[in-house]
């Protein structure tokens, strides 16, 4: 796993966003892993970066905020632009009094303070987190749940202690199969499926995944202490898996000899998996391959007959994005886009495509699709067995040639 550093970018002016002319990736900072990428043209001198227009409110309480994807500028999303997913009220936690307990099927029950955790050997991982319901607004008819569009996703550096080191210190007993993670956040789910009273947010990982070197008990995000909405003082980060696995406000780790069948593992964040024709509810885990167009934005006016730089990001779970293709005729034909940097495990890749819009006025539909090294390509339709999760069907952006 490579360690990366990156200075958060400045804002993008609203005028520049609407103009469709800012090649944002060209001015993005690069880490060592991306330094060898082929450079792209600089933006026009008259256009620069300015004020970020703000996150999109999907829900006020609990707080759920979405990144306006057309404002995507840098490979690392600054903390104040990163999407926010909360199930309950954001807890207020003092680092000085916080403790992490590790219990269950272990030889040594542990309680670790924030200062003790910060003194342990640490690791920095660059990873993309995506809400399991990102893209839900594209499903028709309208479905229940937060209607995320494109921006329930972000890429950041995460610094913390490898979970494997903490499990080794606790001494996992033979026969353990799963690790359960509980957050401090709690409340009662009053809509169907209702919870059995007040519950904490909790998820589990198979022991094999929990021991992977990239899984962190993290306390820094992009080199800064975690903001309260992103899990201060400590959260779990599980690269390659949807965001619900990266439990925020982490307070308890329980090693279990039996599979965990809690509310957030079975009733929510679960999909139908068919084995021998029988559907069985299965926990959502690894992210599916996906490409999104950042620019042009939906219904943006693009200049007729002039080259336009279409760009966006693509990501997958535990594989690697190897190809992005773009269609400018609503899926009738596909052409390869250019990947802009070397692949970094668990991090998204930026891409670009030069398109000359037709001279005839009208509305035109652009699409992008990604393929990963495992051979998975985005589908044209959502699988209903996935319920309202894991939405990676090819999206469409309609633009206007005036």
RODOKE-922389 format. One line per field, with one value per residue (C-alpha): x, y, z; residue number from 1. Coordinates in steps of 0.1 Angstrom, whole numbers, always signed. Layout:
N
px (X / ...)
py (Y / ...)
pz (Z / ...)
nr (NUM / ...)
REM end
This chain:
402
px (+0 / +15 / +16 / +5 / +5 / -15 / -24 / -61 / -72 / -88 / -123 / -138 / -157 / -194 / -188 / -160 / -182 / -210 / -188 / -177 / -142 / -121 / -99 / -98 / -75 / -47 / -43 / -48 / -19 / -2 / +12 / +43 / +22 / +6 / +36 / +44 / +9 / +8 / +0 / -31 / -35 / -36 / -69 / -74 / -56 / -89 / -104 / -93 / -105 / -128 / -155 / -169 / -207 / -214 / -225 / -260 / -283 / -300 / -312 / -307 / -311 / -294 / -268 / -265 / -246 / -235 / -206 / -218 / -199 / -195 / -172 / -148 / -112 / -86 / -79 / -82 / -115 / -109 / -125 / -151 / -163 / -164 / -199 / -214 / -235 / -251 / -278 / -283 / -273 / -236 / -222 / -200 / -169 / -139 / -106 / -93 / -121 / -125 / -115 / -116 / -125 / -115 / -133 / -150 / -130 / -96 / -70 / -65 / -94 / -81 / -90 / -70 / -70 / -68 / -32 / -22 / -35 / -17 / +16 / +13 / +30 / +7 / +0 / -15 / -37 / -54 / -89 / -122 / -153 / -187 / -221 / -238 / -268 / -250 / -268 / -302 / -318 / -314 / -337 / -373 / -399 / -387 / -373 / -371 / -339 / -318 / -318 / -281 / -271 / -234 / -217 / -221 / -184 / -150 / -113 / -90 / -59 / -66 / -40 / -42 / -32 / -37 / -66 / -44 / -20 / -47 / -61 / -26 / -22 / -55 / -48 / -77 / -87 / -90 / -125 / -132 / -149 / -160 / -150 / -179 / -175 / -198 / -200 / -210 / -239 / -272 / -310 / -342 / -352 / -389 / -395 / -397 / -378 / -380 / -353 / -360 / -358 / -326 / -296 / -260 / -247 / -227 / -212 / -189 / -160 / -149 / -117 / -97 / -107 / -102 / -66 / -58 / -30 / -51 / -79 / -72 / -85 / -80 / -77 / -65 / -83 / -62 / -35 / -60 / -79 / -112 / -140 / -169 / -191 / -165 / -161 / -140 / -120 / -116 / -133 / -127 / -116 / -122 / -108 / -125 / -158 / -189 / -189 / -212 / -183 / -161 / -179 / -176 / -172 / -157 / -160 / -160 / -145 / -159 / -143 / -170 / -171 / -204 / -215 / -231 / -267 / -274 / -299 / -273 / -260 / -293 / -323 / -304 / -272 / -281 / -292 / -306 / -280 / -293 / -277 / -293 / -322 / -329 / -327 / -309 / -303 / -265 / -245 / -233 / -196 / -172 / -177 / -187 / -169 / -182 / -174 / -190 / -189 / -180 / -182 / -202 / -229 / -265 / -282 / -250 / -247 / -217 / -203 / -212 / -184 / -157 / -135 / -148 / -130 / -152 / -138 / -146 / -135 / -138 / -134 / -139 / -135 / -106 / -96 / -83 / -99 / -82 / -106 / -131 / -152 / -174 / -205 / -217 / -247 / -267 / -249 / -250 / -212 / -183 / -148 / -119 / -112 / -77 / -68 / -48 / -26 / -11 / -35 / -33 / -49 / -84 / -83 / -103 / -87 / -94 / -100 / -107 / -121 / -120 / -154 / -164 / -202 / -222 / -230 / -267 / -285 / -302 / -299 / -272 / -266 / -232 / -224 / -193 / -186 / -157 / -141 / -118 / -90 / -113 / -133 / -163 / -180 / -209 / -243 / -270 / -297 / -299 / -303 / -334 / -319 / -295 / -326 / -316 / -279 / -248 / -262 / -235 / -256 / -244 / -255 / -265 / -257 / -279 / -263 / -275 / -259 / -275)
py (+0 / +33 / +64 / +96 / +133 / +160 / +196 / +202 / +223 / +257 / +264 / +266 / +297 / +293 / +311 / +287 / +258 / +269 / +278 / +242 / +254 / +246 / +215 / +209 / +179 / +199 / +220 / +193 / +185 / +152 / +127 / +107 / +79 / +102 / +124 / +105 / +111 / +127 / +164 / +180 / +215 / +244 / +263 / +297 / +324 / +343 / +314 / +305 / +289 / +307 / +299 / +264 / +266 / +243 / +207 / +196 / +189 / +155 / +156 / +182 / +159 / +136 / +154 / +140 / +161 / +154 / +167 / +185 / +162 / +189 / +208 / +179 / +193 / +173 / +136 / +142 / +158 / +184 / +175 / +203 / +190 / +153 / +138 / +132 / +102 / +100 / +77 / +94 / +127 / +134 / +126 / +150 / +132 / +145 / +129 / +131 / +108 / +86 / +49 / +21 / -13 / -46 / -76 / -109 / -139 / -124 / -134 / -99 / -75 / -40 / -4 / +21 / +58 / +84 / +93 / +57 / +51 / +81 / +68 / +35 / +29 / +44 / +41 / +63 / +49 / +67 / +53 / +61 / +58 / +56 / +55 / +22 / +42 / +66 / +70 / +60 / +91 / +74 / +45 / +47 / +45 / +65 / +44 / +49 / +62 / +92 / +102 / +105 / +115 / +113 / +128 / +104 / +95 / +109 / +101 / +110 / +100 / +82 / +79 / +55 / +22 / -10 / -29 / -60 / -46 / -40 / -75 / -90 / -71 / -84 / -120 / -134 / -168 / -198 / -201 / -164 / -156 / -120 / -87 / -64 / -26 / -4 / +34 / +58 / +72 / +57 / +62 / +45 / +38 / +47 / +39 / +4 / -16 / -4 / -10 / -28 / +4 / +25 / +9 / +18 / +18 / -14 / -35 / -65 / -77 / -113 / -119 / -123 / -89 / -73 / -85 / -69 / -43 / -15 / -16 / +12 / +25 / +61 / +94 / +117 / +126 / +143 / +149 / +166 / +153 / +138 / +164 / +156 / +147 / +123 / +103 / +123 / +112 / +78 / +58 / +26 / +28 / -3 / +4 / -13 / -17 / +6 / +34 / +17 / -6 / +23 / +28 / +63 / +74 / +40 / +29 / -8 / -38 / -72 / -104 / -130 / -168 / -166 / -144 / -111 / -106 / -71 / -46 / -28 / -61 / -78 / -55 / -25 / -25 / -60 / -73 / -105 / -130 / -160 / -194 / -225 / -202 / -192 / -155 / -149 / -115 / -109 / -80 / -53 / -54 / -46 / -16 / -22 / -7 / +27 / +58 / +92 / +123 / +155 / +179 / +187 / +190 / +181 / +204 / +225 / +245 / +235 / +254 / +241 / +227 / +236 / +209 / +203 / +184 / +158 / +145 / +126 / +98 / +60 / +36 / +0 / -22 / -45 / -46 / -18 / +4 / -4 / +12 / +41 / +46 / +75 / +76 / +108 / +93 / +79 / +46 / +39 / +38 / +40 / +55 / +51 / +79 / +86 / +76 / +104 / +88 / +55 / +33 / +35 / +6 / +15 / +51 / +64 / +73 / +105 / +104 / +128 / +127 / +153 / +158 / +182 / +189 / +189 / +222 / +215 / +229 / +204 / +181 / +154 / +126 / +116 / +85 / +69 / +34 / +17 / -17 / -32 / -57 / -85 / -79 / -63 / -36 / -13 / -26 / -7 / -14 / -18 / -53 / -53 / -79 / -52 / -34 / +3 / -3 / -8 / +13 / +12 / +12 / +35 / +71 / +97 / +134 / +154 / +186 / +214 / +228 / +263)
pz (+0 / -10 / +12 / -5 / +3 / -13 / -6 / -7 / -37 / -37 / -48 / -82 / -92 / -100 / -133 / -142 / -133 / -155 / -184 / -190 / -199 / -168 / -173 / -136 / -136 / -152 / -122 / -96 / -73 / -77 / -53 / -60 / -73 / -99 / -107 / -139 / -154 / -188 / -183 / -198 / -211 / -187 / -182 / -199 / -179 / -174 / -156 / -121 / -89 / -65 / -41 / -36 / -40 / -11 / -5 / -15 / +15 / +12 / +48 / +76 / +106 / +107 / +85 / +50 / +24 / -11 / -32 / -63 / -87 / -114 / -90 / -88 / -91 / -73 / -68 / -31 / -20 / +7 / +40 / +38 / +4 / +12 / +13 / +47 / +56 / +91 / +104 / +137 / +154 / +152 / +187 / +206 / +218 / +237 / +226 / +261 / +275 / +244 / +247 / +222 / +238 / +221 / +236 / +228 / +215 / +225 / +250 / +262 / +266 / +258 / +263 / +243 / +247 / +219 / +230 / +231 / +197 / +183 / +196 / +179 / +145 / +118 / +81 / +55 / +28 / -1 / -6 / -22 / -1 / -17 / -1 / -9 / -21 / -43 / -76 / -61 / -76 / -110 / -101 / -114 / -101 / -71 / -43 / -5 / +10 / +5 / -32 / -38 / -74 / -83 / -53 / -25 / -30 / -23 / -22 / +7 / +25 / +58 / +86 / +115 / +130 / +110 / +125 / +122 / +147 / +173 / +168 / +172 / +205 / +217 / +206 / +185 / +197 / +174 / +161 / +156 / +123 / +123 / +138 / +149 / +150 / +170 / +167 / +194 / +173 / +182 / +178 / +169 / +133 / +131 / +94 / +80 / +86 / +122 / +147 / +180 / +200 / +201 / +185 / +177 / +142 / +138 / +110 / +108 / +87 / +80 / +100 / +67 / +55 / +89 / +89 / +55 / +58 / +43 / +69 / +94 / +127 / +115 / +132 / +103 / +71 / +45 / +72 / +96 / +126 / +115 / +114 / +137 / +108 / +95 / +127 / +152 / +171 / +154 / +127 / +108 / +71 / +49 / +15 / -14 / +4 / +4 / +30 / +55 / +64 / +75 / +109 / +123 / +159 / +166 / +203 / +204 / +185 / +193 / +180 / +174 / +169 / +150 / +120 / +130 / +120 / +133 / +119 / +96 / +84 / +74 / +72 / +59 / +37 / +24 / -10 / -25 / -36 / -54 / -48 / -64 / -74 / -38 / -28 / +4 / +21 / +20 / +35 / +10 / +8 / -21 / -43 / -79 / -109 / -119 / -140 / -135 / -157 / -138 / -167 / -186 / -160 / -166 / -191 / -195 / -226 / -247 / -276 / -310 / -331 / -306 / -287 / -252 / -225 / -210 / -177 / -146 / -122 / -122 / -93 / -83 / -52 / -47 / -84 / -106 / -133 / -166 / -191 / -194 / -225 / -235 / -257 / -272 / -289 / -260 / -260 / -297 / -300 / -275 / -277 / -253 / -228 / -215 / -180 / -164 / -139 / -128 / -108 / -70 / -51 / -37 / -51 / -80 / -114 / -133 / -170 / -199 / -234 / -261 / -278 / -305 / -302 / -333 / -350 / -351 / -321 / -299 / -269 / -268 / -243 / -230 / -211 / -195 / -185 / -167 / -168 / -142 / -143 / -132 / -164 / -148 / -168 / -158 / -168 / -187 / -160 / -123 / -109 / -87 / -65 / -53 / -39 / -36 / -31 / -53 / -81 / -108 / -140 / -167 / -161 / -187 / -189 / -213 / -226 / -248 / -280 / -284)
nr (1 / 2 / 3 / 4 / 5 / 6 / 7 / 8 / 9 / 10 / 11 / 12 / 13 / 14 / 15 / 16 / 17 / 18 / 19 / 20 / 21 / 22 / 23 / 24 / 25 / 26 / 27 / 28 / 29 / 30 / 31 / 32 / 33 / 34 / 35 / 36 / 37 / 38 / 39 / 40 / 41 / 42 / 43 / 44 / 45 / 46 / 47 / 48 / 49 / 50 / 51 / 52 / 53 / 54 / 55 / 56 / 57 / 58 / 59 / 60 / 61 / 62 / 63 / 64 / 65 / 66 / 67 / 68 / 69 / 70 / 71 / 72 / 73 / 74 / 75 / 76 / 77 / 78 / 79 / 80 / 81 / 82 / 83 / 84 / 85 / 86 / 87 / 88 / 89 / 90 / 91 / 92 / 93 / 94 / 95 / 96 / 97 / 98 / 99 / 100 / 101 / 102 / 103 / 104 / 105 / 106 / 107 / 108 / 109 / 110 / 111 / 112 / 113 / 114 / 115 / 116 / 117 / 118 / 119 / 120 / 121 / 122 / 123 / 124 / 125 / 126 / 127 / 128 / 129 / 130 / 131 / 132 / 133 / 134 / 135 / 136 / 137 / 138 / 139 / 140 / 141 / 142 / 143 / 144 / 145 / 146 / 147 / 148 / 149 / 150 / 151 / 152 / 153 / 154 / 155 / 156 / 157 / 158 / 159 / 160 / 161 / 162 / 163 / 164 / 165 / 166 / 167 / 168 / 169 / 170 / 171 / 172 / 173 / 174 / 175 / 176 / 177 / 178 / 179 / 180 / 181 / 182 / 183 / 184 / 185 / 186 / 187 / 188 / 189 / 190 / 191 / 192 / 193 / 194 / 195 / 196 / 197 / 198 / 199 / 200 / 201 / 202 / 203 / 204 / 205 / 206 / 207 / 208 / 209 / 210 / 211 / 212 / 213 / 214 / 215 / 216 / 217 / 218 / 219 / 220 / 221 / 222 / 223 / 224 / 225 / 226 / 227 / 228 / 229 / 230 / 231 / 232 / 233 / 234 / 235 / 236 / 237 / 238 / 239 / 240 / 241 / 242 / 243 / 244 / 245 / 246 / 247 / 248 / 249 / 250 / 251 / 252 / 253 / 254 / 255 / 256 / 257 / 258 / 259 / 260 / 261 / 262 / 263 / 264 / 265 / 266 / 267 / 268 / 269 / 270 / 271 / 272 / 273 / 274 / 275 / 276 / 277 / 278 / 279 / 280 / 281 / 282 / 283 / 284 / 285 / 286 / 287 / 288 / 289 / 290 / 291 / 292 / 293 / 294 / 295 / 296 / 297 / 298 / 299 / 300 / 301 / 302 / 303 / 304 / 305 / 306 / 307 / 308 / 309 / 310 / 311 / 312 / 313 / 314 / 315 / 316 / 317 / 318 / 319 / 320 / 321 / 322 / 323 / 324 / 325 / 326 / 327 / 328 / 329 / 330 / 331 / 332 / 333 / 334 / 335 / 336 / 337 / 338 / 339 / 340 / 341 / 342 / 343 / 344 / 345 / 346 / 347 / 348 / 349 / 350 / 351 / 352 / 353 / 354 / 355 / 356 / 357 / 358 / 359 / 360 / 361 / 362 / 363 / 364 / 365 / 366 / 367 / 368 / 369 / 370 / 371 / 372 / 373 / 374 / 375 / 376 / 377 / 378 / 379 / 380 / 381 / 382 / 383 / 384 / 385 / 386 / 387 / 388 / 389 / 390 / 391 / 392 / 393 / 394 / 395 / 396 / 397 / 398 / 399 / 400 / 401 / 402)
REM end
